[in-house]
Amino acid sequence: MKRTKIKDILLSNTLKAEKTLIKGWVRTKRESKNVVFIALNDGSCLQNIQIVLDMDKFQQLELLQRIHTGASLSVRGLISESLGSGQKYEIIADQIEVLGEANPEEYPLQPKRHSLEFLREHAHLRFRTNLFGAITRLRHAMIFAIHTFFNEKGFVNIHSPIITGSDAEGAGEMFRVTTLPAQNPPVTEDGKVDYSKDFFGKETNLTVSGQLEAELAALALSEVYTFGPTFRAENSNTTRHLAEFWMIEPEMAFYDIHDNMDLAEEMLKYLVNYALQHCKDDLLFLEQRLINEEKQKKAEEKSAMNLIEKLQFVVESEFVRVTYTEAIDILKNSNPNKKGKFAFPIEKWGADLQSEHERYLVEKHFKKPVILTDYPKEIKAFYMKQNEDNKTVRAMDVLFPQIGEIIGGSQREENYDKLLNRINELNIPQKDLWWFLETRKFGTVPHSGFGLGFERLMLFVSGMTNIRDVIPFPRTPKNAEF
Amino acid sequence: MKRTKIKDILLSNTLKAEKTLIKGWVRTKRESKNVVFIALNDGSCLQNIQIVLDMDKFQQLELLQRIHTGASLSVRGLISESLGSGQKYEIIADQIEVLGEANPEEYPLQPKRHSLEFLREHAHLRFRTNLFGAITRLRHAMIFAIHTFFNEKGFVNIHSPIITGSDAEGAGEMFRVTTLPAQNPPVTEDGKVDYSKDFFGKETNLTVSGQLEAELAALALSEVYTFGPTFRAENSNTTRHLAEFWMIEPEMAFYDIHDNMDLAEEMLKYLVNYALQHCKDDLLFLEQRLINEEKQKKAEEKSAMNLIEKLQFVVESEFVRVTYTEAIDILKNSNPNKKGKFAFPIEKWGADLQSEHERYLVEKHFKKPVILTDYPKEIKAFYMKQNEDNKTVRAMDVLFPQIGEIIGGSQREENYDKLLNRINELNIPQKDLWWFLETRKFGTVPHSGFGLGFERLMLFVSGMTNIRDVIPFPRTPKNAEF
């Protein structure tokens, strides 16, 4: 007999009073005099199915004593309409096998509230909680939605390299990748580490972005995207930073900054709508979690909208598009700036925007997602297209409620001379980027792209507040467990 | 006016004699007295579209002289039925803009045959060739097919960590990931490198497999898969090895080895069939390339089947399932073994199989894909389920023509004591695997999984013979360019 998934039983609209075989993990066991109820979960959906044991017929008491929270069971029984509330169907068991026990003295996930911190320390088991089951299914749905969105548009997925000899952003603290001995590495005549003896014959690092390589592909295949891990060796112990995170980086030939904004807005709405369509139960659970979490908070610290309301709002809103210059004016004249409420007061044009400013624009001023464009060139990367004012570049950042910047992108500088000048101004070594420069020499075209931090998207869609809780095994300073 | 993709024009079945705007890169230009023909490609499909310039009407001679192979154009014109052979439609141009020139003295990709080696050295431009356009679109199709296959079955995609503190295979040469200075790293009192001062507070490496983490998720969500980069610091300069490659690793609770084999066979057939259904033009091109390449070869070295025939054959064949022990008998008594034709003669049970043996079984003996099971435990990993004979484990390797092993997998040892014994026998440090062991302590269940090397699949489906030609930016010893 083949196993039936719990999801397939609970989703079915017509009761088939059939013998069935289900397998899963015990969430709870309740005993009364004649009946035992077991809530079983197999991860196929949020809901457990209720197993009913009639103790008059089912007399294996020894077996029952081996069943605790966390144990794994194989159950044969009859699907029946449930008389209890909260579930449509239940299983009247006639045969139970304990596949694996879970000693209640030792198993960490007892049926009580665990802190998120405790669950992080048990990341090998936290998939078995309602919360991380919901987040992990949602994460899968978002991954699949991303590939579906781009595939339908004819984009080509590119695996950009993880190990790289160049630093795409011209800055960024990077992880070195090496096979040289840590102790007494080979040295050159002048006493420096001899990277020519390293695996790749030179110093290599983990990528901080696949953009530059994606550009190479876009300048042949027109529309491409990457979806892969990226790395920052920043010593930031915050709820917003990971040392290892996933990025989606579309790159499109023949797109100007307006086409780029259109694509970013369309993509975000598609993804959020996909979650609403495909993950309703998990979202309802996450919404309730957030409500519970915020119960302790003061009114002004609570989210203005519930989770699902907020997601629907993004799908239905037209994103506001304003220039950096306009935004600076708004911020300079804003109440929090005048009253000294910003940790970083906005004094003049050229200031880098912090999360507090981004959230003010989105949550207080416009009350909609915002796309800011045309930033000062000094605070943006070398490859962005220079405007004729010689002060700003064709950057575009998408700002979201709660998150701040969720997407950063730009039209790219396609002019060889202008790009080379900027590289020289910033003292970026040309020899690392000869291949990037050559694309501006041979058949260059206007093109654009952006980067979406996948875990930022996950924070937004799940309503979680710590980025370590939306990736299975977070990598942060002093932490690479599991 | 919005750009139309060349694919959308060529695929349309009804001629719309409309004004249209296309953009792309020049592949060739042919001039006759009154007409100029330009073959333009935008990467949306293999085919170029022909641009026709009537020189009586179109008198910008200066502009024409700037158009060479590799230049990028924006063309407005009328879609018309083509009188020439080989294409259905062409564009009668009435306006052309050169977006970017390509100096024929400098542009490396002139319209002639380039060696694969030359193209590898120009990996930033090789996307612009028919060959790498075809391979890259095919690679995308396989990526999307993998996600679609698993999503339809209810599997959950897991991003397993890239930076890891453990060595999943208990062997394997790994890349170290570090932010310690290469020169004079901090040392402990006894003079050793002090990894507690490294970014993660301990020694970390690039993952060789996401399997162990996928198991954690499977033991909660039932059916999961990873699809991510993996790394081997092996100093192998062969046509089959990469230092950085992508793996698909499904992991399923409640699957025994037979369920595991069924899934592997179903998946491979799905993927190959997807390529046949979605990439016909690119496959026809790749088939012709292989025929041309093999023209020089002796009859016995040529492929027995053409590419598409071979793919269809896999979709239609039932894979043969035999044990390692049976395979050893076949190999021992085979003609090449008796005649000393194997580089590694098969003398007795226990021998590790080489590619030559795997290919003999598939290509000569069974003439079908083969799944070998129940290997000697000594030549397989610690986590495989031990058979009762105490000699073999529930391993399963899928062997393909041309490729040899394309999938390696097993049922996993779910018994805590047996797994612990094996870990101790092999002197694997328990402290690195406490979390893995705990899954066998709390609600353990029979489970299975396998790994598919994505570039091995790509070699098979594309008919390419060097693995460096099926990944955009290959990483190999002494090579991390781009």
HADDOCK unambig.tbl for C-alpha pairs under 7 A between the chains (distance, minus, plus):
assign (segid A and resid 25 and name CA) (segid B and resid 443 and name CA) 6.79 0.50 0.50
assign (segid A and resid 42 and name CA) (segid B and resid 220 and name CA) 6.54 0.50 0.50
assign (segid A and resid 42 and name CA) (segid B and resid 221 and name CA) 5.98 0.50 0.50
assign (segid A and resid 42 and name CA) (segid B and resid 222 and name CA) 6.15 0.50 0.50
assign (segid A and resid 43 and name CA) (segid B and resid 220 and name CA) 5.69 0.50 0.50
assign (segid A and resid 43 and name CA) (segid B and resid 221 and name CA) 3.79 0.50 0.50
assign (segid A and resid 43 and name CA) (segid B and resid 222 and name CA) 6.08 0.50 0.50
assign (segid A and resid 44 and name CA) (segid B and resid 221 and name CA) 6.10 0.50 0.50
assign (segid A and resid 70 and name CA) (segid B and resid 442 and name CA) 6.26 0.50 0.50
assign (segid A and resid 70 and name CA) (segid B and resid 443 and name CA) 5.51 0.50 0.50
assign (segid A and resid 71 and name CA) (segid B and resid 442 and name CA) 6.38 0.50 0.50
assign (segid A and resid 71 and name CA) (segid B and resid 443 and name CA) 4.12 0.50 0.50
assign (segid A and resid 72 and name CA) (segid B and resid 443 and name CA) 4.53 0.50 0.50
assign (segid A and resid 72 and name CA) (segid B and resid 444 and name CA) 6.54 0.50 0.50
assign (segid A and resid 72 and name CA) (segid B and resid 445 and name CA) 6.65 0.50 0.50
assign (segid A and resid 99 and name CA) (segid B and resid 444 and name CA) 6.65 0.50 0.50
assign (segid A and resid 99 and name CA) (segid B and resid 445 and name CA) 5.70 0.50 0.50
assign (segid A and resid 100 and name CA) (segid B and resid 442 and name CA) 6.68 0.50 0.50
assign (segid A and resid 100 and name CA) (segid B and resid 443 and name CA) 4.28 0.50 0.50
assign (segid A and resid 100 and name CA) (segid B and resid 444 and name CA) 4.61 0.50 0.50
assign (segid A and resid 100 and name CA) (segid B and resid 445 and name CA) 6.08 0.50 0.50
assign (segid A and resid 101 and name CA) (segid B and resid 442 and name CA) 5.96 0.50 0.50
assign (segid A and resid 101 and name CA) (segid B and resid 443 and name CA) 5.13 0.50 0.50
assign (segid A and resid 102 and name CA) (segid B and resid 441 and name CA) 6.64 0.50 0.50
assign (segid A and resid 102 and name CA) (segid B and resid 442 and name CA) 4.33 0.50 0.50
assign (segid A and resid 102 and name CA) (segid B and resid 443 and name CA) 5.47 0.50 0.50
assign (segid A and resid 107 and name CA) (segid B and resid 442 and name CA) 6.51 0.50 0.50
assign (segid A and resid 124 and name CA) (segid B and resid 216 and name CA) 5.65 0.50 0.50
assign (segid A and resid 124 and name CA) (segid B and resid 435 and name CA) 6.16 0.50 0.50
assign (segid A and resid 125 and name CA) (segid B and resid 216 and name CA) 6.99 0.50 0.50
assign (segid A and resid 127 and name CA) (segid B and resid 217 and name CA) 6.05 0.50 0.50
assign (segid A and resid 127 and name CA) (segid B and resid 220 and name CA) 5.71 0.50 0.50
assign (segid A and resid 128 and name CA) (segid B and resid 220 and name CA) 4.91 0.50 0.50
assign (segid A and resid 137 and name CA) (segid B and resid 156 and name CA) 6.32 0.50 0.50
assign (segid A and resid 140 and name CA) (segid B and resid 156 and name CA) 5.57 0.50 0.50
assign (segid A and resid 140 and name CA) (segid B and resid 157 and name CA) 5.17 0.50 0.50
assign (segid A and resid 144 and name CA) (segid B and resid 147 and name CA) 6.74 0.50 0.50
assign (segid A and resid 147 and name CA) (segid B and resid 144 and name CA) 6.74 0.50 0.50
assign (segid A and resid 156 and name CA) (segid B and resid 137 and name CA) 6.32 0.50 0.50
assign (segid A and resid 156 and name CA) (segid B and resid 140 and name CA) 5.56 0.50 0.50
assign (segid A and resid 157 and name CA) (segid B and resid 140 and name CA) 5.18 0.50 0.50
assign (segid A and resid 159 and name CA) (segid B and resid 472 and name CA) 6.93 0.50 0.50
assign (segid A and resid 161 and name CA) (segid B and resid 473 and name CA) 6.17 0.50 0.50
assign (segid A and resid 164 and name CA) (segid B and resid 480 and name CA) 6.17 0.50 0.50
assign (segid A and resid 165 and name CA) (segid B and resid 480 and name CA) 6.18 0.50 0.50
assign (segid A and resid 165 and name CA) (segid B and resid 481 and name CA) 6.59 0.50 0.50
assign (segid A and resid 175 and name CA) (segid B and resid 177 and name CA) 6.11 0.50 0.50
assign (segid A and resid 175 and name CA) (segid B and resid 178 and name CA) 5.60 0.50 0.50
assign (segid A and resid 175 and name CA) (segid B and resid 179 and name CA) 5.52 0.50 0.50
assign (segid A and resid 176 and name CA) (segid B and resid 177 and name CA) 5.65 0.50 0.50
assign (segid A and resid 176 and name CA) (segid B and resid 178 and name CA) 5.34 0.50 0.50
assign (segid A and resid 176 and name CA) (segid B and resid 179 and name CA) 6.12 0.50 0.50
assign (segid A and resid 177 and name CA) (segid B and resid 175 and name CA) 6.12 0.50 0.50
assign (segid A and resid 177 and name CA) (segid B and resid 176 and name CA) 5.67 0.50 0.50
assign (segid A and resid 177 and name CA) (segid B and resid 177 and name CA) 4.92 0.50 0.50
assign (segid A and resid 177 and name CA) (segid B and resid 178 and name CA) 6.78 0.50 0.50
assign (segid A and resid 178 and name CA) (segid B and resid 175 and name CA) 5.60 0.50 0.50
assign (segid A and resid 178 and name CA) (segid B and resid 176 and name CA) 5.33 0.50 0.50
assign (segid A and resid 178 and name CA) (segid B and resid 177 and name CA) 6.78 0.50 0.50
assign (segid A and resid 179 and name CA) (segid B and resid 175 and name CA) 5.52 0.50 0.50
assign (segid A and resid 179 and name CA) (segid B and resid 176 and name CA) 6.11 0.50 0.50
assign (segid A and resid 182 and name CA) (segid B and resid 182 and name CA) 6.82 0.50 0.50
assign (segid A and resid 182 and name CA) (segid B and resid 193 and name CA) 6.85 0.50 0.50
assign (segid A and resid 183 and name CA) (segid B and resid 193 and name CA) 6.37 0.50 0.50
assign (segid A and resid 193 and name CA) (segid B and resid 182 and name CA) 6.83 0.50 0.50
assign (segid A and resid 193 and name CA) (segid B and resid 183 and name CA) 6.37 0.50 0.50
assign (segid A and resid 199 and name CA) (segid B and resid 477 and name CA) 5.65 0.50 0.50
assign (segid A and resid 199 and name CA) (segid B and resid 478 and name CA) 5.89 0.50 0.50
assign (segid A and resid 200 and name CA) (segid B and resid 477 and name CA) 5.25 0.50 0.50
assign (segid A and resid 200 and name CA) (segid B and resid 478 and name CA) 3.69 0.50 0.50
assign (segid A and resid 200 and name CA) (segid B and resid 479 and name CA) 5.10 0.50 0.50
assign (segid A and resid 200 and name CA) (segid B and resid 480 and name CA) 5.92 0.50 0.50
assign (segid A and resid 201 and name CA) (segid B and resid 478 and name CA) 4.55 0.50 0.50
assign (segid A and resid 201 and name CA) (segid B and resid 479 and name CA) 6.96 0.50 0.50
assign (segid A and resid 216 and name CA) (segid B and resid 124 and name CA) 5.66 0.50 0.50
assign (segid A and resid 216 and name CA) (segid B and resid 125 and name CA) 7.00 0.50 0.50
assign (segid A and resid 217 and name CA) (segid B and resid 127 and name CA) 6.07 0.50 0.50
assign (segid A and resid 220 and name CA) (segid B and resid 42 and name CA) 6.55 0.50 0.50
assign (segid A and resid 220 and name CA) (segid B and resid 43 and name CA) 5.70 0.50 0.50
assign (segid A and resid 220 and name CA) (segid B and resid 127 and name CA) 5.71 0.50 0.50
assign (segid A and resid 220 and name CA) (segid B and resid 128 and name CA) 4.90 0.50 0.50
assign (segid A and resid 221 and name CA) (segid B and resid 42 and name CA) 5.98 0.50 0.50
assign (segid A and resid 221 and name CA) (segid B and resid 43 and name CA) 3.80 0.50 0.50
assign (segid A and resid 221 and name CA) (segid B and resid 44 and name CA) 6.10 0.50 0.50
assign (segid A and resid 222 and name CA) (segid B and resid 42 and name CA) 6.14 0.50 0.50
assign (segid A and resid 222 and name CA) (segid B and resid 43 and name CA) 6.09 0.50 0.50
assign (segid A and resid 435 and name CA) (segid B and resid 124 and name CA) 6.18 0.50 0.50
assign (segid A and resid 435 and name CA) (segid B and resid 482 and name CA) 6.79 0.50 0.50
assign (segid A and resid 441 and name CA) (segid B and resid 102 and name CA) 6.64 0.50 0.50
assign (segid A and resid 442 and name CA) (segid B and resid 70 and name CA) 6.25 0.50 0.50
assign (segid A and resid 442 and name CA) (segid B and resid 71 and name CA) 6.39 0.50 0.50
assign (segid A and resid 442 and name CA) (segid B and resid 100 and name CA) 6.68 0.50 0.50
assign (segid A and resid 442 and name CA) (segid B and resid 101 and name CA) 5.97 0.50 0.50
assign (segid A and resid 442 and name CA) (segid B and resid 102 and name CA) 4.33 0.50 0.50
assign (segid A and resid 442 and name CA) (segid B and resid 107 and name CA) 6.51 0.50 0.50
assign (segid A and resid 443 and name CA) (segid B and resid 25 and name CA) 6.80 0.50 0.50
assign (segid A and resid 443 and name CA) (segid B and resid 70 and name CA) 5.49 0.50 0.50
assign (segid A and resid 443 and name CA) (segid B and resid 71 and name CA) 4.14 0.50 0.50
assign (segid A and resid 443 and name CA) (segid B and resid 72 and name CA) 4.53 0.50 0.50
assign (segid A and resid 443 and name CA) (segid B and resid 100 and name CA) 4.28 0.50 0.50
assign (segid A and resid 443 and name CA) (segid B and resid 101 and name CA) 5.12 0.50 0.50
assign (segid A and resid 443 and name CA) (segid B and resid 102 and name CA) 5.47 0.50 0.50
assign (segid A and resid 444 and name CA) (segid B and resid 72 and name CA) 6.53 0.50 0.50
assign (segid A and resid 444 and name CA) (segid B and resid 99 and name CA) 6.65 0.50 0.50
assign (segid A and resid 444 and name CA) (segid B and resid 100 and name CA) 4.60 0.50 0.50
assign (segid A and resid 445 and name CA) (segid B and resid 72 and name CA) 6.64 0.50 0.50
assign (segid A and resid 445 and name CA) (segid B and resid 99 and name CA) 5.67 0.50 0.50
assign (segid A and resid 445 and name CA) (segid B and resid 100 and name CA) 6.05 0.50 0.50
assign (segid A and resid 472 and name CA) (segid B and resid 159 and name CA) 6.94 0.50 0.50
assign (segid A and resid 473 and name CA) (segid B and resid 161 and name CA) 6.18 0.50 0.50
assign (segid A and resid 477 and name CA) (segid B and resid 199 and name CA) 5.67 0.50 0.50
assign (segid A and resid 477 and name CA) (segid B and resid 200 and name CA) 5.26 0.50 0.50
assign (segid A and resid 478 and name CA) (segid B and resid 199 and name CA) 5.92 0.50 0.50
assign (segid A and resid 478 and name CA) (segid B and resid 200 and name CA) 3.71 0.50 0.50
assign (segid A and resid 478 and name CA) (segid B and resid 201 and name CA) 4.53 0.50 0.50
assign (segid A and resid 479 and name CA) (segid B and resid 200 and name CA) 5.11 0.50 0.50
assign (segid A and resid 479 and name CA) (segid B and resid 201 and name CA) 6.95 0.50 0.50
assign (segid A and resid 480 and name CA) (segid B and resid 164 and name CA) 6.17 0.50 0.50
assign (segid A and resid 480 and name CA) (segid B and resid 165 and name CA) 6.19 0.50 0.50
assign (segid A and resid 480 and name CA) (segid B and resid 200 and name CA) 5.92 0.50 0.50
assign (segid A and resid 481 and name CA) (segid B and resid 165 and name CA) 6.58 0.50 0.50
assign (segid A and resid 482 and name CA) (segid B and resid 435 and name CA) 6.82 0.50 0.50
